Structure formats: structure tokens, C-alpha cells
Amino acid sequence: MVSKEHVQRLWTVGSYSDTIGPSFLSMAAHLVEAATVDADDRVLDIACGTGNVAITAARRGAQVTGLDITPDMLEDARENAAIAGVDDIEWREGDATELPFEDDAFDVTLSCVGHMFANPPDAASLELRRVTKSGGRIAFTSWTPRSVVPAMAKTLQEYLPPNPDASPPPFLWGDEEVVQERLNDGVSDVSFETGVVEQLSLSPSHSWEMIRSQSGIFIVALEDVDEDDYPALSEDMIATIEEYFDDSQNTVSMEYLITTATVD
């Protein structure tokens, strides 16, 4: 089992809040729109990170709680909310697999590429449903298995030592069949929609430099790569990103899946 301290470190090192999180603003808005959040809703944003979803939902007039396991992320979320002119969001520290809320506490429960990293996934799925009232909505995004982030993770895995205790890949939350199995019989009206985030970059090598130096997940994982293997890894990673790079726009396309469902 991965420790809480390890998870917090993944999201603290690097500069996710300044360089990576802002790229996902359009996805946050897409998620809130897909969940049809309105002013009558009590909304929970699980693994809220820098507050993109929570702030977007609050600007619709909803009563919002943002939860994250990393205190530094919550501080960034508070700062972003203040800058956005939103001052009535409740920010809570907590784990997506053990949410500190009563049953049926929310009308809408959301997560934007956040709860997908919670382990075990079945516990995260149960908690999504438990805290959402009957007739309420859950909605979340995940990178699809065919998108650039899983492709980079696969490339990186080839240079890491075997780990028989590794958690299930988080990107399985972007596989429709897996999502149906995990939500099981507790929901109805399940629907799926794909979207794309376009991350600005000058080239595949420029993108890799940003990721390896700013993304905590990759920074920590790279600590286990043999130093002699690093040049080959960088070459392979740049080639991987090249497949998703659009030089007519200077962007890397990042496909995600939105799942929405009604809790029974």
C-alpha cells in the first residue's frame, strides 16, 4: 500500500500548480457542464488539486466542497479561488478512498483526473456513490488508455525495475468497460463522452523537458531509472510524445473520457 506521505510528495515536488494544472481548465469546465451543475446543488470535488473544478462549480452558484490529500494543493486552490473572486468554497484535506463525509451528503460528486489515482479503485468507486444522494449525479474525467499520458507511462515503465505490487493503472478509469464494472449496480444512466486538452509546447522535446522537471509523478518515478539509461529513455519519450504533437498548433493532444451517471 502506498503511504499518504508518498502520495503527498508526488503532488508537491515540481510545479504542477503553475505549469501543468492551468492546461486542464477547459476540461474542468467541460466536466462541470456535463454534470449540469446549478445553483441548487451541493457539490463535492474529489482530489480537487488547484481548484479548477471546485471554482468553476462555485461560480455557477453551487455550494461546493473541495477535497485533496495534499495540503500544498489546497493552499494553491485557496489562492486560486481568491484570485477568481470565489470565497465560499469549503476546502478539506482527505483521501478519496475514505471520504470524511456522511452518506448522501452531496447532490453532485465530481473529480477531474484526480480520483483515478486513488488506490484501491473499488474503494474510490464505492465512496463516489456513498456520499452522493439517491438521484444525484457523479461525473469524472480520466485520460483514455490510448492518450499521451498512458503512452508516456508505458514508455517509462520499460526503464523501471519490476514491481509486482504495483497498483492497477489509473488510466483504466478511462476505459468504458472497466468503468461500467467498477460502478457496478449502484448507478443508472451511465454515459461517456471524450474530449481533448491541447497542451501548449514548442516541440516534443520541449514538452518532455516540462514534464520531467515539473510533473511530480514523473520526477519521483525517474528516481528509479538507472542513470546510464536516461539518454535512451529521453529519446524514447520524445518519440512517444511526437505521435501526439501538432506542429501546426504547437500543442500536444491529451484525450480524456468524461463519465456521468445517476446514483440509484
C-alpha positions in Angstrom: 0.0 0.0 0.0 1.4 3.4 -1.0 1.8 5.7 2.0 0.0 9.0 2.4 3.3 10.7 2.6 4.4 9.3 -0.7 1.2 10.4 -2.4 1.6 13.9 -1.0 5.2 14.1 -2.3 4.0 13.1 -5.8 1.9 16.2 -5.9 4.3 18.5 -4.1 7.6 18.2 -5.9 7.8 20.0 -9.3 5.5 22.8 -10.2 2.1 21.2 -11.1 0.1 24.3 -10.0 2.0 26.8 -12.1 2.8 24.8 -15.3 0.5 21.8 -15.7 -2.7 22.4 -13.8 -3.7 25.5 -15.9 -3.7 23.3 -19.0 -6.7 21.5 -17.7 -9.0 24.5 -17.2 -11.1 23.6 -20.3 -11.5 20.0 -19.1 -12.7 21.3 -15.7 -15.4 23.4 -17.4 -16.4 20.5 -19.6 -16.8 18.3 -16.6 -19.0 20.8 -14.7 -21.1 21.4 -17.8 -21.5 17.6 -18.4 -22.7 17.2 -14.8 -25.3 20.0 -15.2 -24.2 21.7 -12.0 -26.5 24.6 -11.0 -27.1 26.9 -8.0 -29.2 24.4 -6.1 -26.5 21.7 -5.9 -24.3 20.7 -3.1 -21.1 19.7 -4.9 -18.0 17.7 -3.9 -14.8 17.9 -5.9 -12.6 14.9 -5.1 -8.9 15.3 -5.4 -9.5 18.9 -6.3 -5.9 19.8 -6.8 -5.6 23.5 -7.6 -9.3 24.0 -7.5 -10.2 24.1 -11.2 -13.5 22.2 -10.9 -14.5 23.5 -7.5 -14.1 27.1 -8.5 -15.9 26.5 -11.8 -18.8 24.9 -10.0 -18.9 27.6 -7.3 -19.2 30.3 -10.0 -22.4 28.7 -11.0 -23.7 29.3 -7.5 -23.4 25.8 -6.2 -22.4 25.1 -2.6 -19.0 23.5 -3.1 -16.5 21.5 -1.1 -13.1 20.7 -2.5 -11.1 17.8 -1.0 -7.5 16.8 -1.6 -4.9 14.7 0.2 -2.2 17.2 -0.3 -2.2 20.3 1.9 0.0 22.3 -0.5 -2.5 21.7 -3.3 -5.3 23.0 -1.0 -3.3 26.2 -0.4 -2.9 26.7 -4.1 -6.7 26.1 -4.5 -7.5 28.7 -1.9 -5.2 31.2 -3.6 -6.8 30.5 -7.0 -10.3 30.9 -5.5 -9.4 34.2 -4.0 -8.0 35.4 -7.4 -11.1 34.2 -9.1 -13.3 36.1 -6.7 -14.9 33.0 -5.1 -14.7 33.0 -1.3 -17.3 30.5 -0.2 -15.8 27.1 -1.0 -15.0 24.7 1.9 -11.6 23.1 1.5 -11.0 19.8 3.2 -8.0 17.5 3.5 -8.9 13.9 2.9 -8.4 10.6 1.0 -10.6 9.6 -2.0 -10.9 6.1 -0.6 -12.1 7.3 2.9 -14.1 10.4 2.3 -14.8 12.4 5.6 -18.5 12.9 4.8 -21.8 11.3 5.8 -23.8 9.2 3.3 -25.9 11.1 0.8 -24.1 14.4 1.6 -23.9 15.8 -1.9 -26.1 16.3 -5.0 -23.2 16.1 -7.4 -19.8 14.4 -6.9 -17.0 15.3 -9.3 -13.4 14.5 -10.0 -11.1 15.8 -12.7 -8.2 13.3 -13.4 -7.9 13.1 -9.6 -9.8 10.1 -8.1 -8.3 8.0 -10.8 -5.0 7.8 -8.8 -6.8 6.6 -5.6 -6.0 3.0 -4.6 -7.7 0.7 -4.3 -10.0 1.8 -7.2 -13.0 -0.2 -5.9 -12.9 1.8 -2.6 -12.8 5.1 -4.6 -15.8 4.0 -6.6 -17.7 3.0 -3.5 -17.0 6.3 -1.9 -18.1 8.2 -5.0 -21.5 6.6 -4.7 -21.8 6.6 -0.9 -21.5 10.3 -0.4 -23.9 11.1 -3.3 -27.6 11.1 -2.6 -30.0 8.8 -4.5 -30.9 10.6 -7.7 -27.8 12.7 -7.5 -25.0 12.7 -10.2 -21.4 11.6 -10.3 -19.1 12.7 -13.0 -15.4 12.3 -13.5 -12.6 12.5 -16.1 -9.7 10.3 -16.8 -7.1 10.0 -19.5 -8.1 7.4 -22.0 -5.8 4.4 -22.3 -4.9 5.5 -25.8 -3.9 9.0 -24.9 -0.5 10.5 -24.5 -0.1 10.3 -20.7 -0.6 6.5 -20.6 1.7 6.2 -23.6 4.4 8.1 -21.7 3.8 5.9 -18.6 4.2 2.8 -20.7 7.5 4.1 -22.2 8.7 4.9 -18.7 7.7 1.5 -17.3 10.2 -0.1 -19.7 13.1 1.5 -17.8 11.8 0.9 -14.3 12.6 -2.2 -12.2 9.7 -4.8 -11.9 7.1 -4.0 -9.3 4.8 -7.0 -8.6 2.9 -4.9 -6.0 2.1 -2.0 -8.4 -1.4 -0.6 -8.3 -3.8 -1.0 -11.3 -3.0 1.6 -13.9 -5.0 4.8 -13.1 -5.9 5.1 -16.8 -8.3 2.2 -16.6 -10.8 4.8 -15.3 -10.7 6.0 -19.0 -11.8 2.6 -20.3 -15.6 2.4 -20.6 -15.9 -1.3 -19.9 -13.8 -1.0 -16.7 -15.8 2.0 -15.5 -19.1 0.0 -16.0 -17.7 -2.8 -13.9 -16.4 -0.5 -11.1 -19.7 1.4 -10.9 -21.5 -1.9 -10.9 -25.2 -1.9 -10.0 -25.1 1.3 -7.9 -25.8 3.7 -10.8 -28.0 4.2 -13.8 -28.0 6.4 -16.9 -24.2 5.9 -17.4 -22.9 7.9 -20.3 -19.5 8.6 -21.8 -18.0 11.5 -23.8 -14.5 12.1 -24.9 -12.7 15.4 -25.0 -9.2 16.7 -25.8 -6.9 19.1 -23.8 -4.4 20.8 -26.0 -1.2 21.4 -24.0 0.9 24.2 -25.4 4.5 23.2 -26.3 7.2 24.3 -28.8 8.2 20.7 -29.6 8.1 17.1 -28.3 11.5 17.7 -26.6 10.2 20.9 -25.1 7.1 19.0 -23.8 9.3 16.3 -22.3 11.5 18.8 -20.5 8.5 20.4 -18.9 7.1 17.0 -17.8 10.3 15.6 -16.4 11.1 18.8 -14.5 7.6 19.8 -13.3 5.4 16.7 -13.0 5.8 15.2 -9.6 4.6 11.8 -10.7 7.4 11.6 -13.4 10.0 13.3 -11.2 9.6 10.7 -8.5 9.4 7.8 -10.9 12.6 8.9 -12.7 14.5 8.5 -9.4 14.3 4.7 -10.0 15.7 4.9 -13.6 19.4 3.9 -14.0 21.4 7.0 -14.8 23.0 5.2 -17.8 19.6 4.5 -19.2 18.4 8.1 -19.0 19.6 9.2 -22.5 17.8 6.3 -24.2 14.7 6.9 -22.1 14.6 10.6 -23.1 14.9 9.7 -26.7 12.1 7.1 -26.5 9.9 9.6 -24.5 10.3 12.3 -27.1 9.4 9.8 -29.8 6.3 8.9 -27.9 5.2 12.5 -27.5 5.9 13.1 -31.2 2.9 10.9 -32.1 0.6 13.4 -30.3 2.3 16.6 -31.3 0.6 19.0 -33.7 3.2 21.3 -35.2 0.5 23.4 -36.9 -0.7 24.4 -33.4 2.3 23.8 -31.2 0.2 21.5 -29.0 0.2 18.1 -27.5 -3.2 16.5 -27.7 -4.4 14.8 -24.5 -7.6 12.8 -24.9 -9.8 12.2 -21.8 -13.1 10.4 -21.1 -15.9 12.0 -19.1 -18.2 9.6 -17.3 -21.5 10.7 -16.0 -24.1 8.6 -14.0 -27.1 8.9 -11.7 -26.9 7.3 -8.3 -29.7 4.8 -7.6 
